Amino acid sequence: MKLTKELYYGIIIWVGISIYFLIMKALNLADLFYLRALNILFIYYGVNSVLKSNYKEGKNSLPANATSALITGLIGVFISIVGLVTYSYIQGGDKYIESLSASFLFGGDPTVITYGISLLFEGIVSAVIVTFTLMLFWKKRYPSD
């Protein structure tokens, strides 16, 4: 069974983000919010890779490539959030989230699900921004109307 490009690069995004966060946790850097923001680089890599692959295959349709890029980013974000929620429950659930949320933009006591949903929205926005930014870069390679 062959994976679609979008799913393949979405999994690459998830693996990259997962390894990055596990390394940050091992180095006791997980509480630094600006380092957590660098996960957008993994989304950028996956989305750019799928656009590069589409270009090499001769797929020059701007709307089709934008859709492919956005789907790739959203797959990576969704799988990453599912992984985070699972990992959070393994680490102790809401108690683990309380330790994470001390340096995050939450008020009160977020639950694992609240934390996951909030990060899902943040990830969706990141995927959209990365897609639009890269489409502006790749647009010059597509034929004009």
SULQUIUR-V592228 format. One record per backbone hydrogen bond with DSSP energy under -0.5 kcal/mol. NH is the residue of the N-H (numbers start at 1). CO is the residue of the C=O. E is the energy in kcal/mol with one decimal. If there is no record, write none. Layout:
NH,CO,E  NH,CO,E
This chain:
8,4,-2.7  9,5,-2.9  10,6,-1.8  11,7,-2.4  12,8,-1.9  13,9,-2.2  14,10,-2.1  15,11,-2.8  16,12,-2.6  17,13,-2.7  18,14,-2.7  19,15,-2.7  20,16,-2.4  21,17,-2.5  22,18,-2.3  23,19,-2.4  24,20,-2.3  25,21,-2.4  26,22,-2.3  27,23,-1.9  28,25,-1.3  29,24,-3.2  30,24,-0.7  32,29,-1.7  33,31,-0.9  35,32,-0.9  36,32,-1.5  37,33,-1.5  38,35,-0.9  39,36,-1.4  40,37,-1.4  41,38,-2.0  42,39,-0.9  43,39,-1.2  44,40,-2.7  45,41,-2.3  46,42,-2.3  47,43,-2.6  48,44,-2.6  49,45,-2.3  50,46,-1.9  51,47,-2.0  52,48,-2.6  53,49,-2.4  54,50,-2.3  55,51,-2.4  56,52,-2.3  57,53,-1.5  58,55,-1.5  59,54,-2.6  60,58,-1.1  62,60,-0.6  65,61,-2.4  66,62,-2.4  67,63,-2.3  68,64,-2.3  69,65,-2.7  70,66,-2.5  71,67,-2.6  72,68,-2.0  73,69,-2.3  74,70,-2.6  75,71,-2.5  76,72,-2.3  77,73,-2.3  78,74,-2.9  79,75,-2.6  80,76,-1.9  81,77,-2.4  82,78,-2.4  83,79,-2.4  84,80,-2.4  85,81,-2.7  86,82,-2.4  87,83,-2.8  88,84,-2.8  89,85,-2.1  90,86,-2.0  91,87,-2.1  92,88,-0.5  92,89,-0.7  93,88,-2.9  95,92,-1.2  97,93,-1.8  98,94,-2.0  99,95,-1.2  100,96,-1.4  101,97,-3.0  102,98,-0.7  103,100,-1.2  104,101,-1.2  106,101,-0.6  106,104,-0.8  110,108,-0.6  115,111,-2.6  116,112,-2.6  117,113,-2.8  118,114,-2.3  119,115,-2.4  120,116,-2.0  121,117,-2.2  122,118,-2.1  123,119,-2.6  124,120,-2.5  125,121,-2.3  126,122,-2.2  127,123,-2.6  128,124,-2.3  129,125,-2.7  130,126,-2.7  131,127,-2.3  132,128,-2.7  133,129,-2.5  134,130,-2.7  135,131,-2.4  136,132,-1.7  137,133,-1.5  138,134,-3.0  139,135,-1.6  140,136,-0.5  140,137,-0.6  141,138,-2.0  142,139,-1.6
